[in-house]
Amino acid sequence: MAIASKPAPKGWPRISSSVFYDEASKAIDWLCTAFGFEVQLRIDGENGRIEHSELVLGGGLISVGDVKVEKDRPWRKSPRSVDGANTQCLCVYIDDVDSHCERARKAGATIVADPKTTDYGDDYWSDRSYEAIDLEGHHWWFMTRVRDKQ
């Protein structure tokens, strides 16, 4: 039995992630400037709070939300509020890792690993990638496939 065989809803990828920020409005603007995301949907609430958002990049989608300390959602945290801990790192395939890295660096991203090509051998593939940390401590990997499995 196929678990995921029907097409995803229009405008949505098969899988997406939600990322939480203390200052989601600022983060949305920064993610667009630094990493090239585009706002597909943004619902602003009271006092500049983001109720819901959808940012897209190359067919992928993330939701960016404000940290809300609610009784039923205490797990929503920004890495900077938990000593930089991350429970996920986001990975995005892009067309040009080197120019993307420079764009992110100019926007203030912390580049943890500069662009590097890693060849996993003939039975696998080769990617060029870099790692960046955003303004609140989320880790991001951006990569370009250099060679497919042979």
PyMOL commands that set and color helices and strands:
alter all, ss='L'
color gray80, all
select helices_A, chain A and resi 24-35+46-48+79-82+97-106
alter helices_A, ss='H'
color red, helices_A
select strands_A, chain A and resi 17-21+38-44+50-57+60-66+90-93+110-119+126-133+139-147
alter strands_A, ss='S'
color yellow, strands_A
deselect
rebuild
show_as cartoon
